């Protein structure tokens, strides 16, 4: 079920990008490919643990860590770029039960975002421009030790700036807010060794990243 949700959402994102491009003359469309890296922060949510040994409220935290990203965009209007982006954050998660002294640090977890959206650009000069936009897609938390993964609908906001340093190559700086939709109603198993926790949450995850990289116009 989770795999079907992941693949169907990914297909819809690609279909959305192609549909936007199909409404314009391909001879007028210019493409852009970006590679970015930076730091992704936050991701703490209040949870309830069904583990009998530590039954009660606690905090589930996606630890701050570096992220890596690639984005493919197509200019569909003079100041609008339709974009699909993949974000990958290798990190760890921790669960801190309320009333317990010990914090339980779990094994590695990969955080994934596959997002599609539209970016509005505003030139500052011949070689510099600012941009901002919104996106929608899917977010996944994938444990590295065999526990179940969780995929959810997500949306995001992006702000950034581009600086062209040659005819086709430039530098991109940007910040993003990423918001997976309510995780309530599901469960996520985390743990070390053979133990784990089934977590059901009452609040949404919020993550923020800042970073930069290079982009190539074609």
BELHU-V718892 format. One line per field, one symbol per residue. psi: psi as a letter, one per 30 degrees, with the letter a starting at -180 (. if undefined). Layout:
psi->???
//
This chain:
psi->eeeeeeeeeeeeeeeeeeeeefglkfffkklkkkkllbkklagkkklkkgkefhkalakkkjkklllkkkkklkjflegkkkkkkkkkjkallkkjkkfkekkjklakkkkkkjkkakkkkjkeafgkllllallkbkkkjjlggflklkklklllkkkakkjkfaefklkkklkkkkjklkgkfalkkllkbfllkjkklgllkkkklkalallkk.
//
